[in-house]
């Protein structure tokens, strides 16, 4: 039996975003939201470990009230319970403050063997929350994990490295930040979606976790996002005239000069 907590984020669907070329900014208006794609891999791995070894999976999500739909989806994917951390005080916090809030929620949950996160989320992909969370909880961590094998109170992990795969053995409790290559997330069936409505969802605010509002969210963060802009992609529109061979030579020279090829 293994007690697992999986953390996931409610994000804007990047495929729904539009670009306002007039001011070179992203238009978020009307965009739908979802569970971060990478976090679905984390949920899937948590559920697979439970199915193979027995136990319980608790989903943990920090977000606004509309994040409840992502919580319900996580329950439909196989989480047994869920905790939604929703408080205006939590909003616009940097990665460290987010990790701190999650750590306080996990301390309130109490018992756990494994905490699973994604390596990063599709909206920011800082890669900081998982490692920072492990530091706050003072437990070991393993990142970029592509395979998990649990045996008793030890777990064997494959980690994706730049030039190969590293296999490590760790004791529990442990935080695992999974890579998207670890699995293919399932699509919940209609029955699973319906049964998710009967599962427990508890909503916690800052006061429930003993957190002073001024220490989290935007007010407590050292990093502030001042703007989100789209990279400029204007074309030079250089036209080469002449025969095919002449134009090819000029194109090759231009590409070399610009550093596109070498």
C-alpha positions in Angstrom: 0.0 0.0 0.0 1.3 3.4 -1.0 0.1 6.8 0.0 0.6 9.3 -2.9 0.0 13.0 -3.3 0.1 14.4 -6.8 0.3 18.1 -7.4 -1.1 19.6 -10.6 -1.9 23.1 -12.0 -4.9 24.6 -13.6 -3.7 26.6 -16.6 -4.8 28.5 -19.7 -5.0 26.2 -22.8 -2.2 27.5 -24.9 -3.9 26.4 -28.1 -6.7 28.9 -27.3 -4.4 32.0 -27.0 -4.4 34.7 -29.6 -1.8 37.2 -30.5 -2.5 41.0 -30.5 0.0 42.1 -33.2 -0.8 45.7 -32.6 1.0 45.8 -29.2 2.8 42.4 -29.5 1.1 40.9 -26.6 -0.9 37.7 -25.8 -4.7 38.0 -25.7 -6.0 35.8 -22.9 -9.6 36.8 -23.3 -12.0 33.9 -23.9 -9.3 31.3 -23.6 -10.3 28.0 -22.1 -8.5 26.4 -19.2 -7.3 22.9 -18.4 -4.9 20.7 -16.4 -1.4 21.4 -17.6 -0.5 18.6 -20.1 2.7 17.7 -18.2 0.7 17.4 -14.9 -1.5 14.8 -16.5 1.5 12.6 -16.8 2.1 13.1 -13.1 -1.5 12.2 -12.3 -1.3 9.1 -14.6 1.8 7.9 -12.9 0.3 8.3 -9.5 -2.7 6.3 -10.5 -0.7 3.6 -12.1 1.4 3.2 -8.9 -1.8 2.9 -6.9 -3.3 0.4 -9.2 -0.2 -1.8 -9.1 0.7 -1.5 -5.4 -2.6 -0.5 -3.7 -3.1 2.6 -1.6 -4.6 6.1 -2.1 -3.9 9.1 -4.4 -4.8 12.6 -3.2 -4.8 15.3 -5.9 -3.5 18.8 -4.8 -4.3 21.9 -6.9 -3.6 25.5 -6.2 -5.9 27.8 -8.2 -8.9 30.0 -8.5 -12.5 28.8 -8.1 -12.7 27.7 -11.8 -9.9 25.2 -11.0 -12.6 22.9 -9.6 -13.2 21.6 -13.1 -9.6 20.5 -13.3 -9.9 18.9 -9.9 -12.9 16.9 -11.1 -10.9 15.7 -14.1 -8.1 14.6 -11.9 -10.6 12.6 -9.8 -12.1 11.1 -13.0 -8.5 10.0 -14.0 -8.2 8.0 -10.8 -7.4 10.3 -7.8 -9.3 9.1 -4.8 -9.6 12.5 -3.1 -8.6 16.1 -3.8 -7.7 19.3 -2.1 -8.2 22.6 -3.8 -6.1 25.5 -2.4 -8.2 28.5 -3.4 -7.7 31.9 -1.8 -7.1 35.4 -3.3 -4.0 35.5 -1.1 -2.4 32.7 -3.1 -2.8 34.4 -6.5 0.1 35.7 -8.6 2.7 34.0 -6.4 6.1 33.0 -7.8 7.3 29.4 -7.9 8.8 29.5 -4.4 5.6 30.9 -2.7 3.6 28.3 -4.7 5.8 25.5 -3.4 5.5 26.9 0.2 1.6 26.9 0.0 1.7 23.3 -1.3 4.1 22.2 1.4 1.8 23.6 4.1 -1.2 21.7 2.6 0.8 18.5 2.5 1.8 18.9 6.1 -1.9 19.2 7.0 -2.7 16.1 4.9 0.0 14.4 7.0 0.7 10.9 5.8 2.4 10.3 2.5 5.0 8.0 0.9 5.5 9.7 -2.5 4.8 13.1 -3.8 4.6 13.4 -7.6 4.8 16.6 -9.7 5.6 17.3 -13.3 9.0 18.6 -14.2 7.3 21.9 -15.3 4.0 23.3 -16.4 2.9 24.3 -19.9 2.3 27.9 -19.0 5.5 28.9 -17.2 7.8 25.8 -17.1 10.1 27.2 -14.4 10.9 23.8 -13.2 11.3 25.2 -9.7 8.1 24.1 -7.8 8.9 20.4 -7.4 12.4 20.8 -6.1 11.4 23.8 -3.9 8.5 21.7 -2.5 10.9 18.9 -1.5 13.2 21.4 0.2 10.3 22.8 2.3 9.3 19.3 3.3 13.0 18.3 3.8 12.7 15.1 1.8 14.8 13.7 -1.1 13.8 14.5 -4.7 14.4 13.0 -8.1 13.8 15.0 -11.3 13.3 14.2 -15.0 12.0 10.7 -14.0 11.0 8.5 -16.9 10.3 5.2 -15.1 9.2 4.3 -11.5 9.4 0.8 -9.9 8.3 0.5 -6.3 9.4 -2.4 -4.0 8.5 -2.1 -0.4 10.0 1.1 1.1 12.4 1.6 -1.8 11.8 2.9 -5.3 14.0 2.5 -8.4 13.9 5.4 -10.9 15.2 6.1 -14.4 16.2 9.7 -14.9 16.6 11.3 -18.3 20.0 12.9 -18.6 21.5 14.8 -21.5 23.6 11.8 -22.7 21.7 8.8 -21.4 19.5 7.4 -18.6 20.6 7.3 -15.0 19.1 4.6 -12.7 18.9 5.4 -9.0 17.4 3.8 -5.9 15.8 5.9 -3.2 14.1 5.5 0.2 10.7 6.8 1.0 9.3 9.4 1.5 10.3 10.9 -1.8 9.3 13.6 -4.3 9.4 12.6 -7.9 9.2 15.1 -10.7 8.3 13.1 -13.8 9.1 13.8 -17.5 6.4 13.7 -20.1 8.0 10.6 -21.6 7.0 8.5 -18.6 3.6 7.6 -19.8 0.5 8.3 -22.0 -2.3 9.9 -19.8 -5.6 8.1 -20.0 -8.9 9.6 -21.1 -11.6 9.1 -18.4 -14.6 7.1 -19.4 -18.1 8.4 -19.0 -18.6 6.3 -15.9 -15.4 7.6 -14.4 -16.5 11.2 -15.1 -19.8 10.6 -13.4 -18.3 8.8 -10.4 -15.8 11.7 -9.9 -18.8 13.9 -8.8 -19.1 11.6 -5.7 -15.5 11.9 -4.7 -14.3 14.2 -1.9 -13.1 17.7 -2.8 -12.0 19.8 0.2 -11.2 23.5 -0.4 -8.6 25.1 1.8 -7.8 28.8 2.3 -4.7 30.4 3.8 -6.3 30.5 7.3 -6.9 26.7 7.1 -3.2 26.1 6.5 -2.0 28.6 9.2 -0.5 30.8 6.5 -0.3 34.6 6.9 -1.8 36.1 3.7 0.9 38.7 3.4 3.6 36.1 3.1 2.3 34.4 0.0 0.9 35.3 -3.4 2.0 38.5 -5.1 2.8 40.2 -1.8 5.1 37.5 -0.6 6.9 36.9 -3.9 10.4 38.0 -4.8 9.8 37.5 -8.5 7.1 39.6 -10.2 5.8 39.1 -13.8 5.7 42.6 -15.3 4.5 41.7 -18.8 4.0 38.8 -21.2 4.9 39.5 -24.8 5.3 37.7 -28.1 8.7 37.6 -29.8 8.9 39.7 -32.9 9.0 37.6 -36.0 9.2 40.2 -38.8 10.7 38.9 -42.1 13.3 40.7 -44.1 11.6 39.9 -47.4 14.8 39.8 -49.4 14.2 39.1 -53.1 16.9 37.6 -55.4 16.5 38.2 -59.1 18.3 36.5 -61.9 18.7 32.9 -63.0 18.2 30.0 -60.6 22.0 29.4 -60.2 22.7 33.1 -59.6 19.8 33.3 -57.0 21.0 30.1 -55.3 24.5 31.5 -54.9 23.2 34.8 -53.5 20.8 33.0 -51.1 23.7 30.8 -49.9 25.9 33.9 -49.3 23.0 35.7 -47.5 22.4 32.7 -45.2 26.1 32.5 -44.4 26.2 36.2 -43.6 23.2 36.0 -41.3 24.6 33.0 -39.5 21.7 30.8 -40.4 24.1 28.1 -41.8 27.8 27.7 -41.4 
